[in-house]
Amino acid sequence: MGYSCTAKASFVRQAIEDIIKFLPDTPKNAPSNFIRVGGVAGFWEIGGERPDGSITGTVFKNVDENHCRKVGAFKISAAGLVERFPGLNPAGRHAAEIRGANRYVETFGGAA
């Protein structure tokens, strides 16, 4: 069984992964949930399914090789808006929203 969320939220989540993957300070073999928070490598985890179709989760930064610390929570609304995402600047959040909306239109047609 998979994770249920709206297509708009899913496309924005994928756009965030793609944007982070191509940042110059992202290691070449970094996992898909890699993120740099305040210059420190970290990761993000998706939480439980939300009845409204949004995606929520937690961002962590690595303290050392075996430990991490919670930085904060993220939320991608069911409508495909990044409401909060520690470690992702406003330009990155906006770019993910635009990419997600464009992919939605390409896939389903109509307006985003």
Backbone atoms as SQL, in Angstrom:
CREATE TABLE atoms (id INTEGER PRIMARY KEY, chain TEXT, resi INTEGER, resn TEXT, atom TEXT, x REAL, y REAL, z REAL);
INSERT INTO atoms VALUES
  (1, 'A', 1, 'MET', 'N', 0.835, -1.173, 0.000),
  (2, 'A', 1, 'MET', 'CA', 0.000, 0.000, 0.000),
  (3, 'A', 1, 'MET', 'C', 0.879, 1.234, 0.000),
  (4, 'A', 2, 'GLY', 'N', 0.519, 2.228, -0.810),
  (5, 'A', 2, 'GLY', 'CA', 1.309, 3.446, -0.943),
  (6, 'A', 2, 'GLY', 'C', 0.839, 4.551, -0.023),
  (7, 'A', 3, 'TYR', 'N', 1.448, 5.689, -0.195),
  (8, 'A', 3, 'TYR', 'CA', 1.128, 6.875, 0.584),
  (9, 'A', 3, 'TYR', 'C', 0.110, 7.686, -0.198),
  (10, 'A', 4, 'SER', 'N', -0.983, 8.067, 0.420),
  (11, 'A', 4, 'SER', 'CA', -2.038, 8.817, -0.259),
  (12, 'A', 4, 'SER', 'C', -1.892, 10.322, -0.015),
  (13, 'A', 5, 'CYS', 'N', -1.905, 11.067, -1.110),
  (14, 'A', 5, 'CYS', 'CA', -1.903, 12.526, -1.074),
  (15, 'A', 5, 'CYS', 'C', -2.436, 12.984, -2.424),
  (16, 'A', 6, 'THR', 'N', -2.690, 14.276, -2.577),
  (17, 'A', 6, 'THR', 'CA', -3.178, 14.763, -3.860),
  (18, 'A', 6, 'THR', 'C', -2.045, 14.745, -4.889),
  (19, 'A', 7, 'ALA', 'N', -2.433, 14.723, -6.157),
  (20, 'A', 7, 'ALA', 'CA', -1.440, 14.773, -7.233),
  (21, 'A', 7, 'ALA', 'C', -0.636, 16.061, -7.153),
  (22, 'A', 8, 'LYS', 'N', -1.298, 17.174, -6.844),
  (23, 'A', 8, 'LYS', 'CA', -0.599, 18.459, -6.758),
  (24, 'A', 8, 'LYS', 'C', 0.480, 18.420, -5.681),
  (25, 'A', 9, 'ALA', 'N', 0.155, 17.896, -4.505),
  (26, 'A', 9, 'ALA', 'CA', 1.137, 17.796, -3.423),
  (27, 'A', 9, 'ALA', 'C', 2.273, 16.862, -3.818),
  (28, 'A', 10, 'SER', 'N', 1.940, 15.750, -4.451),
  (29, 'A', 10, 'SER', 'CA', 2.954, 14.787, -4.867),
  (30, 'A', 10, 'SER', 'C', 3.919, 15.378, -5.886),
  (31, 'A', 11, 'PHE', 'N', 3.393, 16.121, -6.863),
  (32, 'A', 11, 'PHE', 'CA', 4.251, 16.732, -7.874),
  (33, 'A', 11, 'PHE', 'C', 5.179, 17.778, -7.255),
  (34, 'A', 12, 'VAL', 'N', 4.706, 18.509, -6.260),
  (35, 'A', 12, 'VAL', 'CA', 5.556, 19.496, -5.591),
  (36, 'A', 12, 'VAL', 'C', 6.633, 18.786, -4.772),
  (37, 'A', 13, 'ARG', 'N', 6.294, 17.702, -4.096),
  (38, 'A', 13, 'ARG', 'CA', 7.303, 16.919, -3.351),
  (39, 'A', 13, 'ARG', 'C', 8.398, 16.442, -4.285),
  (40, 'A', 14, 'GLN', 'N', 8.018, 15.924, -5.449),
  (41, 'A', 14, 'GLN', 'CA', 9.005, 15.466, -6.422),
  (42, 'A', 14, 'GLN', 'C', 9.860, 16.625, -6.921),
  (43, 'A', 15, 'ALA', 'N', 9.242, 17.778, -7.122),
  (44, 'A', 15, 'ALA', 'CA', 9.992, 18.961, -7.562),
  (45, 'A', 15, 'ALA', 'C', 11.015, 19.384, -6.516),
  (46, 'A', 16, 'ILE', 'N', 10.663, 19.291, -5.239),
  (47, 'A', 16, 'ILE', 'CA', 11.613, 19.623, -4.169),
  (48, 'A', 16, 'ILE', 'C', 12.813, 18.690, -4.233),
  (49, 'A', 17, 'GLU', 'N', 12.563, 17.389, -4.395),
  (50, 'A', 17, 'GLU', 'CA', 13.668, 16.427, -4.524),
  (51, 'A', 17, 'GLU', 'C', 14.568, 16.803, -5.695),
  (52, 'A', 18, 'ASP', 'N', 13.957, 17.124, -6.843),
  (53, 'A', 18, 'ASP', 'CA', 14.729, 17.456, -8.043),
  (54, 'A', 18, 'ASP', 'C', 15.543, 18.729, -7.853),
  (55, 'A', 19, 'ILE', 'N', 14.947, 19.747, -7.248),
  (56, 'A', 19, 'ILE', 'CA', 15.651, 21.014, -7.031),
  (57, 'A', 19, 'ILE', 'C', 16.852, 20.805, -6.119),
  (58, 'A', 20, 'ILE', 'N', 16.662, 20.096, -5.022),
  (59, 'A', 20, 'ILE', 'CA', 17.760, 19.868, -4.075),
  (60, 'A', 20, 'ILE', 'C', 18.864, 19.032, -4.720),
  (61, 'A', 21, 'LYS', 'N', 18.468, 18.054, -5.531),
  (62, 'A', 21, 'LYS', 'CA', 19.449, 17.167, -6.173),
  (63, 'A', 21, 'LYS', 'C', 20.444, 17.943, -7.035),
  (64, 'A', 22, 'PHE', 'N', 19.991, 19.039, -7.656),
  (65, 'A', 22, 'PHE', 'CA', 20.850, 19.775, -8.575),
  (66, 'A', 22, 'PHE', 'C', 21.519, 21.000, -7.958),
  (67, 'A', 23, 'LEU', 'N', 21.374, 21.200, -6.651),
  (68, 'A', 23, 'LEU', 'CA', 22.095, 22.293, -5.999),
  (69, 'A', 23, 'LEU', 'C', 23.584, 21.953, -5.968),
  (70, 'A', 24, 'PRO', 'N', 24.456, 22.952, -6.113),
  (71, 'A', 24, 'PRO', 'CA', 25.890, 22.661, -6.199),
  (72, 'A', 24, 'PRO', 'C', 26.481, 22.011, -4.947),
  (73, 'A', 25, 'ASP', 'N', 25.884, 22.228, -3.778),
  (74, 'A', 25, 'ASP', 'CA', 26.447, 21.643, -2.552),
  (75, 'A', 25, 'ASP', 'C', 25.803, 20.306, -2.176),
  (76, 'A', 26, 'THR', 'N', 24.993, 19.729, -3.064),
  (77, 'A', 26, 'THR', 'CA', 24.400, 18.417, -2.818),
  (78, 'A', 26, 'THR', 'C', 25.344, 17.347, -3.354),
  (79, 'A', 27, 'PRO', 'N', 25.749, 16.385, -2.519),
  (80, 'A', 27, 'PRO', 'CA', 26.643, 15.320, -2.995),
  (81, 'A', 27, 'PRO', 'C', 26.017, 14.548, -4.163),
  (82, 'A', 28, 'LYS', 'N', 26.855, 14.068, -5.063),
  (83, 'A', 28, 'LYS', 'CA', 26.390, 13.365, -6.263),
  (84, 'A', 28, 'LYS', 'C', 25.532, 12.135, -5.934),
  (85, 'A', 29, 'ASN', 'N', 25.881, 11.392, -4.910),
  (86, 'A', 29, 'ASN', 'CA', 25.154, 10.163, -4.568),
  (87, 'A', 29, 'ASN', 'C', 24.242, 10.344, -3.343),
  (88, 'A', 30, 'ALA', 'N', 23.766, 11.565, -3.133),
  (89, 'A', 30, 'ALA', 'CA', 22.912, 11.852, -1.973),
  (90, 'A', 30, 'ALA', 'C', 21.564, 11.146, -2.125),
  (91, 'A', 31, 'PRO', 'N', 20.966, 10.726, -1.007),
  (92, 'A', 31, 'PRO', 'CA', 19.633, 10.119, -1.075),
  (93, 'A', 31, 'PRO', 'C', 18.588, 11.160, -1.504),
  (94, 'A', 32, 'SER', 'N', 17.442, 10.693, -1.951),
  (95, 'A', 32, 'SER', 'CA', 16.406, 11.599, -2.469),
  (96, 'A', 32, 'SER', 'C', 15.851, 12.534, -1.400),
  (97, 'A', 33, 'ASN', 'N', 16.033, 12.208, -0.126),
  (98, 'A', 33, 'ASN', 'CA', 15.523, 13.061, 0.943),
  (99, 'A', 33, 'ASN', 'C', 16.632, 13.901, 1.592),
  (100, 'A', 34, 'PHE', 'N', 17.734, 14.099, 0.880),
  (101, 'A', 34, 'PHE', 'CA', 18.832, 14.924, 1.378),
  (102, 'A', 34, 'PHE', 'C', 18.422, 16.393, 1.375),
  (103, 'A', 35, 'ILE', 'N', 18.879, 17.128, 2.372),
  (104, 'A', 35, 'ILE', 'CA', 18.714, 18.585, 2.400),
  (105, 'A', 35, 'ILE', 'C', 19.848, 19.166, 3.238),
  (106, 'A', 36, 'ARG', 'N', 20.245, 20.373, 2.902),
  (107, 'A', 36, 'ARG', 'CA', 21.261, 21.068, 3.687),
  (108, 'A', 36, 'ARG', 'C', 20.553, 22.158, 4.480),
  (109, 'A', 37, 'VAL', 'N', 20.749, 22.145, 5.797),
  (110, 'A', 37, 'VAL', 'CA', 20.083, 23.097, 6.688),
  (111, 'A', 37, 'VAL', 'C', 21.160, 23.938, 7.373),
  (112, 'A', 38, 'GLY', 'N', 21.205, 25.224, 7.037),
  (113, 'A', 38, 'GLY', 'CA', 22.222, 26.092, 7.628),
  (114, 'A', 38, 'GLY', 'C', 23.629, 25.610, 7.357),
  (115, 'A', 39, 'GLY', 'N', 23.861, 25.050, 6.177),
  (116, 'A', 39, 'GLY', 'CA', 25.182, 24.558, 5.805),
  (117, 'A', 39, 'GLY', 'C', 25.499, 23.165, 6.309),
  (118, 'A', 40, 'VAL', 'N', 24.580, 22.556, 7.048),
  (119, 'A', 40, 'VAL', 'CA', 24.801, 21.224, 7.613),
  (120, 'A', 40, 'VAL', 'C', 23.938, 20.215, 6.862),
  (121, 'A', 41, 'ALA', 'N', 24.540, 19.092, 6.500),
  (122, 'A', 41, 'ALA', 'CA', 23.792, 18.047, 5.804),
  (123, 'A', 41, 'ALA', 'C', 22.697, 17.497, 6.713),
  (124, 'A', 42, 'GLY', 'N', 21.579, 17.146, 6.091),
  (125, 'A', 42, 'GLY', 'CA', 20.467, 16.575, 6.844),
  (126, 'A', 42, 'GLY', 'C', 19.549, 15.797, 5.926),
  (127, 'A', 43, 'PHE', 'N', 18.344, 15.556, 6.389),
  (128, 'A', 43, 'PHE', 'CA', 17.380, 14.791, 5.612),
  (129, 'A', 43, 'PHE', 'C', 15.979, 15.141, 6.075),
  (130, 'A', 44, 'TRP', 'N', 14.976, 14.708, 5.306),
  (131, 'A', 44, 'TRP', 'CA', 13.582, 14.936, 5.673),
  (132, 'A', 44, 'TRP', 'C', 12.830, 13.628, 5.547),
  (133, 'A', 45, 'GLU', 'N', 11.840, 13.476, 6.412),
  (134, 'A', 45, 'GLU', 'CA', 11.007, 12.276, 6.425),
  (135, 'A', 45, 'GLU', 'C', 9.543, 12.672, 6.342),
  (136, 'A', 46, 'ILE', 'N', 8.811, 11.943, 5.510),
  (137, 'A', 46, 'ILE', 'CA', 7.375, 12.173, 5.399),
  (138, 'A', 46, 'ILE', 'C', 6.687, 11.523, 6.584),
  (139, 'A', 47, 'GLY', 'N', 5.694, 12.222, 7.142),
  (140, 'A', 47, 'GLY', 'CA', 4.927, 11.697, 8.271),
  (141, 'A', 47, 'GLY', 'C', 3.768, 10.835, 7.807),
  (142, 'A', 48, 'GLY', 'N', 2.796, 10.685, 8.638),
  (143, 'A', 48, 'GLY', 'CA', 1.622, 9.877, 8.330),
  (144, 'A', 48, 'GLY', 'C', 0.721, 10.535, 7.302),
  (145, 'A', 49, 'GLU', 'N', -0.147, 9.744, 6.700),
  (146, 'A', 49, 'GLU', 'CA', -1.089, 10.272, 5.719),
  (147, 'A', 49, 'GLU', 'C', -2.022, 11.276, 6.374),
  (148, 'A', 50, 'ARG', 'N', -2.375, 12.306, 5.618),
  (149, 'A', 50, 'ARG', 'CA', -3.282, 13.345, 6.096),
  (150, 'A', 50, 'ARG', 'C', -4.606, 13.211, 5.356),
  (151, 'A', 51, 'PRO', 'N', -5.712, 13.304, 6.056),
  (152, 'A', 51, 'PRO', 'CA', -7.016, 13.150, 5.391),
  (153, 'A', 51, 'PRO', 'C', -7.313, 14.224, 4.353),
  (154, 'A', 52, 'ASP', 'N', -6.646, 15.384, 4.449),
  (155, 'A', 52, 'ASP', 'CA', -6.899, 16.456, 3.484),
  (156, 'A', 52, 'ASP', 'C', -6.051, 16.339, 2.217),
  (157, 'A', 53, 'GLY', 'N', -5.174, 15.336, 2.142),
  (158, 'A', 53, 'GLY', 'CA', -4.348, 15.132, 0.955),
  (159, 'A', 53, 'GLY', 'C', -3.030, 15.876, 0.972),
  (160, 'A', 54, 'SER', 'N', -2.719, 16.571, 2.065),
  (161, 'A', 54, 'SER', 'CA', -1.448, 17.283, 2.163),
  (162, 'A', 54, 'SER', 'C', -0.327, 16.303, 2.524),
  (163, 'A', 55, 'ILE', 'N', 0.900, 16.778, 2.436),
  (164, 'A', 55, 'ILE', 'CA', 2.072, 15.999, 2.841),
  (165, 'A', 55, 'ILE', 'C', 2.738, 16.758, 3.976),
  (166, 'A', 56, 'THR', 'N', 2.964, 16.077, 5.070),
  (167, 'A', 56, 'THR', 'CA', 3.652, 16.683, 6.208),
  (168, 'A', 56, 'THR', 'C', 4.811, 15.779, 6.616),
  (169, 'A', 57, 'GLY', 'N', 5.746, 16.353, 7.325),
  (170, 'A', 57, 'GLY', 'CA', 6.878, 15.570, 7.785),
  (171, 'A', 57, 'GLY', 'C', 7.833, 16.416, 8.602),
  (172, 'A', 58, 'THR', 'N', 9.022, 15.884, 8.796),
  (173, 'A', 58, 'THR', 'CA', 10.013, 16.499, 9.664),
  (174, 'A', 58, 'THR', 'C', 11.348, 16.614, 8.953),
  (175, 'A', 59, 'VAL', 'N', 12.048, 17.715, 9.194),
  (176, 'A', 59, 'VAL', 'CA', 13.395, 17.936, 8.674),
  (177, 'A', 59, 'VAL', 'C', 14.377, 17.775, 9.829),
  (178, 'A', 60, 'PHE', 'N', 15.457, 17.046, 9.582),
  (179, 'A', 60, 'PHE', 'CA', 16.504, 16.803, 10.574),
  (180, 'A', 60, 'PHE', 'C', 17.845, 17.256, 10.008),
  (181, 'A', 61, 'LYS', 'N', 18.762, 17.661, 10.891),
  (182, 'A', 61, 'LYS', 'CA', 20.138, 17.902, 10.464),
  (183, 'A', 61, 'LYS', 'C', 21.043, 16.937, 11.214),
  (184, 'A', 62, 'ASN', 'N', 22.098, 16.524, 10.548),
  (185, 'A', 62, 'ASN', 'CA', 23.032, 15.580, 11.145),
  (186, 'A', 62, 'ASN', 'C', 23.905, 16.296, 12.169),
  (187, 'A', 63, 'VAL', 'N', 24.040, 15.681, 13.328),
  (188, 'A', 63, 'VAL', 'CA', 24.913, 16.219, 14.371),
  (189, 'A', 63, 'VAL', 'C', 26.296, 15.599, 14.223),
  (190, 'A', 64, 'ASP', 'N', 26.332, 14.309, 13.989),
  (191, 'A', 64, 'ASP', 'CA', 27.553, 13.579, 13.678),
  (192, 'A', 64, 'ASP', 'C', 27.151, 12.374, 12.839),
  (193, 'A', 65, 'GLU', 'N', 28.037, 11.441, 12.674),
  (194, 'A', 65, 'GLU', 'CA', 27.764, 10.306, 11.789),
  (195, 'A', 65, 'GLU', 'C', 26.606, 9.427, 12.270),
  (196, 'A', 66, 'ASN', 'N', 26.324, 9.424, 13.567),
  (197, 'A', 66, 'ASN', 'CA', 25.307, 8.526, 14.121),
  (198, 'A', 66, 'ASN', 'C', 24.114, 9.230, 14.758),
  (199, 'A', 67, 'HIS', 'N', 24.094, 10.560, 14.768),
  (200, 'A', 67, 'HIS', 'CA', 23.036, 11.284, 15.459),
  (201, 'A', 67, 'HIS', 'C', 22.508, 12.439, 14.606),
  (202, 'A', 68, 'CYS', 'N', 21.242, 12.756, 14.829),
  (203, 'A', 68, 'CYS', 'CA', 20.635, 13.892, 14.132),
  (204, 'A', 68, 'CYS', 'C', 19.764, 14.652, 15.118),
  (205, 'A', 69, 'ARG', 'N', 19.373, 15.842, 14.721),
  (206, 'A', 69, 'ARG', 'CA', 18.530, 16.684, 15.559),
  (207, 'A', 69, 'ARG', 'C', 17.397, 17.245, 14.704),
  (208, 'A', 70, 'LYS', 'N', 16.200, 17.268, 15.271),
  (209, 'A', 70, 'LYS', 'CA', 15.048, 17.807, 14.568),
  (210, 'A', 70, 'LYS', 'C', 15.217, 19.305, 14.358),
  (211, 'A', 71, 'VAL', 'N', 14.970, 19.758, 13.127),
  (212, 'A', 71, 'VAL', 'CA', 15.051, 21.172, 12.799),
  (213, 'A', 71, 'VAL', 'C', 13.658, 21.787, 12.810),
  (214, 'A', 72, 'GLY', 'N', 12.676, 21.056, 12.272),
  (215, 'A', 72, 'GLY', 'CA', 11.316, 21.569, 12.219),
  (216, 'A', 72, 'GLY', 'C', 10.447, 20.709, 11.327),
  (217, 'A', 73, 'ALA', 'N', 9.212, 21.139, 11.192),
  (218, 'A', 73, 'ALA', 'CA', 8.232, 20.396, 10.398),
  (219, 'A', 73, 'ALA', 'C', 8.046, 21.061, 9.046),
  (220, 'A', 74, 'PHE', 'N', 7.669, 20.251, 8.049),
  (221, 'A', 74, 'PHE', 'CA', 7.321, 20.810, 6.746),
  (222, 'A', 74, 'PHE', 'C', 5.887, 20.435, 6.399),
  (223, 'A', 75, 'LYS', 'N', 5.299, 21.225, 5.499),
  (224, 'A', 75, 'LYS', 'CA', 3.957, 20.926, 5.010),
  (225, 'A', 75, 'LYS', 'C', 3.823, 21.402, 3.577),
  (226, 'A', 76, 'ILE', 'N', 3.340, 20.483, 2.734),
  (227, 'A', 76, 'ILE', 'CA', 2.952, 20.788, 1.367),
  (228, 'A', 76, 'ILE', 'C', 1.442, 20.602, 1.335),
  (229, 'A', 77, 'SER', 'N', 0.713, 21.669, 1.074),
  (230, 'A', 77, 'SER', 'CA', -0.741, 21.600, 1.126),
  (231, 'A', 77, 'SER', 'C', -1.284, 20.728, -0.003),
  (232, 'A', 78, 'ALA', 'N', -2.532, 20.307, 0.150),
  (233, 'A', 78, 'ALA', 'CA', -3.196, 19.511, -0.884),
  (234, 'A', 78, 'ALA', 'C', -3.270, 20.266, -2.200),
  (235, 'A', 79, 'ALA', 'N', -3.274, 21.595, -2.133),
  (236, 'A', 79, 'ALA', 'CA', -3.323, 22.434, -3.332),
  (237, 'A', 79, 'ALA', 'C', -1.954, 22.614, -3.979),
  (238, 'A', 80, 'GLY', 'N', -0.896, 22.032, -3.377),
  (239, 'A', 80, 'GLY', 'CA', 0.437, 22.125, -3.958),
  (240, 'A', 80, 'GLY', 'C', 1.231, 23.340, -3.542),
  (241, 'A', 81, 'LEU', 'N', 0.924, 23.907, -2.391),
  (242, 'A', 81, 'LEU', 'CA', 1.670, 25.058, -1.875),
  (243, 'A', 81, 'LEU', 'C', 2.585, 24.601, -0.744),
  (244, 'A', 82, 'VAL', 'N', 3.825, 25.067, -0.769),
  (245, 'A', 82, 'VAL', 'CA', 4.775, 24.730, 0.295),
  (246, 'A', 82, 'VAL', 'C', 4.544, 25.726, 1.424),
  (247, 'A', 83, 'GLU', 'N', 3.856, 25.288, 2.458),
  (248, 'A', 83, 'GLU', 'CA', 3.531, 26.181, 3.576),
  (249, 'A', 83, 'GLU', 'C', 4.728, 26.404, 4.484),
  (250, 'A', 84, 'ARG', 'N', 5.533, 25.391, 4.653),
  (251, 'A', 84, 'ARG', 'CA', 6.782, 25.520, 5.421),
  (252, 'A', 84, 'ARG', 'C', 7.693, 24.359, 5.050),
  (253, 'A', 85, 'PHE', 'N', 9.003, 24.625, 5.013),
  (254, 'A', 85, 'PHE', 'CA', 9.974, 23.583, 4.703),
  (255, 'A', 85, 'PHE', 'C', 11.349, 24.075, 5.136),
  (256, 'A', 86, 'PRO', 'N', 11.751, 23.812, 6.394),
  (257, 'A', 86, 'PRO', 'CA', 13.056, 24.265, 6.873),
  (258, 'A', 86, 'PRO', 'C', 14.181, 23.783, 5.951),
  (259, 'A', 87, 'GLY', 'N', 15.102, 24.682, 5.644),
  (260, 'A', 87, 'GLY', 'CA', 16.223, 24.341, 4.784),
  (261, 'A', 87, 'GLY', 'C', 15.985, 24.663, 3.320),
  (262, 'A', 88, 'LEU', 'N', 14.753, 24.941, 2.954),
  (263, 'A', 88, 'LEU', 'CA', 14.421, 25.301, 1.573),
  (264, 'A', 88, 'LEU', 'C', 14.032, 26.779, 1.570),
  (265, 'A', 89, 'ASN', 'N', 14.812, 27.601, 0.889),
  (266, 'A', 89, 'ASN', 'CA', 14.561, 29.042, 0.914),
  (267, 'A', 89, 'ASN', 'C', 13.296, 29.395, 0.133),
  (268, 'A', 90, 'PRO', 'N', 12.794, 30.631, 0.284),
  (269, 'A', 90, 'PRO', 'CA', 11.554, 31.017, -0.403),
  (270, 'A', 90, 'PRO', 'C', 11.613, 30.826, -1.923),
  (271, 'A', 91, 'ALA', 'N', 12.755, 31.101, -2.530),
  (272, 'A', 91, 'ALA', 'CA', 12.869, 30.909, -3.981),
  (273, 'A', 91, 'ALA', 'C', 12.748, 29.430, -4.341),
  (274, 'A', 92, 'GLY', 'N', 13.336, 28.558, -3.533),
  (275, 'A', 92, 'GLY', 'CA', 13.232, 27.124, -3.773),
  (276, 'A', 92, 'GLY', 'C', 11.813, 26.616, -3.585),
  (277, 'A', 93, 'ARG', 'N', 11.127, 27.134, -2.566),
  (278, 'A', 93, 'ARG', 'CA', 9.727, 26.752, -2.341),
  (279, 'A', 93, 'ARG', 'C', 8.858, 27.181, -3.514),
  (280, 'A', 94, 'HIS', 'N', 9.065, 28.422, -3.975),
  (281, 'A', 94, 'HIS', 'CA', 8.281, 28.937, -5.099),
  (282, 'A', 94, 'HIS', 'C', 8.572, 28.137, -6.372),
  (283, 'A', 95, 'ALA', 'N', 9.842, 27.844, -6.619),
  (284, 'A', 95, 'ALA', 'CA', 10.212, 27.074, -7.812),
  (285, 'A', 95, 'ALA', 'C', 9.559, 25.686, -7.787),
  (286, 'A', 96, 'ALA', 'N', 9.514, 25.057, -6.614),
  (287, 'A', 96, 'ALA', 'CA', 8.877, 23.740, -6.490),
  (288, 'A', 96, 'ALA', 'C', 7.381, 23.828, -6.765),
  (289, 'A', 97, 'GLU', 'N', 6.749, 24.883, -6.277),
  (290, 'A', 97, 'GLU', 'CA', 5.315, 25.072, -6.532),
  (291, 'A', 97, 'GLU', 'C', 5.043, 25.238, -8.026),
  (292, 'A', 98, 'ILE', 'N', 5.881, 26.015, -8.702),
  (293, 'A', 98, 'ILE', 'CA', 5.710, 26.249, -10.134),
  (294, 'A', 98, 'ILE', 'C', 5.930, 24.952, -10.915),
  (295, 'A', 99, 'ARG', 'N', 7.005, 24.237, -10.593),
  (296, 'A', 99, 'ARG', 'CA', 7.276, 22.969, -11.282),
  (297, 'A', 99, 'ARG', 'C', 6.154, 21.961, -11.049),
  (298, 'A', 100, 'GLY', 'N', 5.688, 21.888, -9.818),
  (299, 'A', 100, 'GLY', 'CA', 4.595, 20.967, -9.508),
  (300, 'A', 100, 'GLY', 'C', 3.328, 21.321, -10.265),
  (301, 'A', 101, 'ALA', 'N', 2.995, 22.616, -10.333),
  (302, 'A', 101, 'ALA', 'CA', 1.801, 23.059, -11.057),
  (303, 'A', 101, 'ALA', 'C', 1.931, 22.763, -12.547),
  (304, 'A', 102, 'ASN', 'N', 3.114, 23.006, -13.102),
  (305, 'A', 102, 'ASN', 'CA', 3.332, 22.722, -14.524),
  (306, 'A', 102, 'ASN', 'C', 3.181, 21.235, -14.824),
  (307, 'A', 103, 'ARG', 'N', 3.725, 20.410, -13.961),
  (308, 'A', 103, 'ARG', 'CA', 3.597, 18.954, -14.175),
  (309, 'A', 103, 'ARG', 'C', 2.147, 18.511, -14.058),
  (310, 'A', 104, 'TYR', 'N', 1.403, 19.129, -13.146),
  (311, 'A', 104, 'TYR', 'CA', -0.016, 18.804, -12.999),
  (312, 'A', 104, 'TYR', 'C', -0.766, 19.114, -14.296),
  (313, 'A', 105, 'VAL', 'N', -0.506, 20.289, -14.868),
  (314, 'A', 105, 'VAL', 'CA', -1.163, 20.686, -16.116),
  (315, 'A', 105, 'VAL', 'C', -0.752, 19.749, -17.256),
  (316, 'A', 106, 'GLU', 'N', 0.540, 19.413, -17.329),
  (317, 'A', 106, 'GLU', 'CA', 0.997, 18.490, -18.369),
  (318, 'A', 106, 'GLU', 'C', 0.330, 17.131, -18.260),
  (319, 'A', 107, 'THR', 'N', 0.102, 16.685, -17.038),
  (320, 'A', 107, 'THR', 'CA', -0.452, 15.345, -16.809),
  (321, 'A', 107, 'THR', 'C', -1.956, 15.312, -16.969),
  (322, 'A', 108, 'PHE', 'N', -2.638, 16.288, -16.396),
  (323, 'A', 108, 'PHE', 'CA', -4.099, 16.252, -16.344),
  (324, 'A', 108, 'PHE', 'C', -4.790, 17.304, -17.215),
  (325, 'A', 109, 'GLY', 'N', -4.013, 18.254, -17.758),
  (326, 'A', 109, 'GLY', 'CA', -4.615, 19.325, -18.554),
  (327, 'A', 109, 'GLY', 'C', -5.331, 20.328, -17.666),
  (328, 'A', 110, 'GLY', 'N', -5.923, 21.334, -18.269),
  (329, 'A', 110, 'GLY', 'CA', -6.646, 22.332, -17.502),
  (330, 'A', 110, 'GLY', 'C', -5.731, 23.242, -16.746),
  (331, 'A', 111, 'ALA', 'N', -6.285, 23.921, -15.761),
  (332, 'A', 111, 'ALA', 'CA', -5.531, 24.860, -14.940),
  (333, 'A', 111, 'ALA', 'C', -4.970, 24.158, -13.706),
  (334, 'A', 112, 'ALA', 'N', -3.866, 24.670, -13.220),
  (335, 'A', 112, 'ALA', 'CA', -3.255, 24.114, -12.021),
  (336, 'A', 112, 'ALA', 'C', -4.052, 24.566, -10.830);
